[in-house]
Amino acid sequence: MKEFDPLLYREHPTSKKHPRMSRMARAAQFAPFAALVGLEDELAERRRTTEDARELDVYEGEEISRHLFYLASHPEKKFILTYFVPDEKKQGGAYHTTEGCLASVNEEEGTLRFADGRTIPIEKIMKIEVYENEPTQ
């Protein structure tokens, strides 16, 4: 051990070209490395399921038309609407349900606008239920 004593007490060599690294910078070199960044998000996306939009039959389409005609002349009536929203990332989508009062039906654009400003494509509507009496809260 005595033969290495001179080495133990020597001054640490310092580069003339590169300044000394701070402790934080040196510690960052040993930070955990995530080789599979985004894998969990990708797996969650693959596990997420979607539904296919179903086709309305003639009777369901006529019922929706009757409800829209009725609601256009009774804008104060509240109704529940079920409609299909296509998924942005994969084939299929999901059914959403919302309620409100009708503001207008734009036949040229094929949209229905709620009193609060929301707009829904008429072709995506699957069901309309009109409240007979105002709902109690």
N, C-alpha and C positions, 0 to 999 in steps of 0.2 A: 504494500500500500504506500510505502514511503516513496517509491519511485514515481508516483503520480501526484504527490503533494504539490509540486510546482504548478501543475496544470489546474488544480483546484482553486488556486487563489489568483489566477491571471485575470486581467480585465477582459470583459466581454468585447469581442471585435465589433467595430462599428463601420458600416460601409460609408465611403466617401460619396458615392453616387446616389444612394437611396436613404432618405431620412428614416428614423426609427418609427415603427408602427405603434399607434396608441394601443392601450389594453383593450379598448372596445373593438377596434379593427381586428386585432388578433383573435379575440373571442368570437367574432363573427365568422371566422374561417371554420369554426367547429360547431356552428349552428346546425340543427337538424335539417336534413335534406329530404324534400318530398319529391321523389322521382315520378310519382303518379298523380300529379296535380290534376284535378278535374275528373278523376276516375269515379269518385263517389257520386258526383253530379250526373255523369253519364249513365251510371248504373241506375240511379233513381229515375232518370228520364226513360230508360228502357222498361222499368217496372211499371211506370205510369200507364194506365189503360185509358182507351178512348172508346166511344160508341160510334156505330154507324148511324147516319141519319136515315130515318125510315120514311118511306113514301106515304103521303096521305091518300086515302081513298076518296072517291067522289063525294061521299056524304060528309066526310070530315072537312073537305074543302068548302062545301056549300055552307056548313055550319059556321066556319070561320068567316066567310063572306057575310052571312046574316048578322053575326055578332059585330063585325066592323061597321056595317051599315047602321045598325042600332046605336052603337057607341058614337058614331059620327054625328048623329042627331041628338044624343044625350051625353054631352061632354062631362057632365058632373058625375056620371056613374063610374064607380070604381070597378076594376076588373083584374083578374089574374091571368097572366100570359105565360105560356110555356113555349120556348123557342130553342132552336138548335144553334150552337156556336161552334163553327169549325175550329179545330186545333191548329195552331200556328206552326207546330213542329212536326206533327205526324198525321197520318191519315185518320179520319174520323173527327170526333169532337165530343161535346157534352151538351146535355139539355140543361137550360137555366129556366128558373121561374122568377117572375117579378110581378109587381102590382102597381097600379096607379090609375090615372085618368087620361083619357085620350085628348090630345091637342089637335092633331090633324092626321089625315091619310093622304100621302102624296102618291098618286097613281102613276105619274110619269117616272118617278125614281123608284117606285115600288117599296116605299118605306112607311112605317107608322111612327109618329112622334108622340111621346108622352108629354103631359103638361109640364113636367120638370126638365124637358129638353132631351131626354134619351131618345135615340132613334133605333128602330129594329127593322131589318128587312122583312117584308111581308112573306116572302117565299120561305123563310126560316121558321115561321110560326107553326106550332104543332097543335096548340089548343088555347082556347079563350074561354074563361069562365067569368060571367058577369054577376056581380053581387046583386041579389034581389033586394036586399035591405043593406043599408050602410053597415059595415062591420063594426062590432063593438070592441073597444080596446081596454 
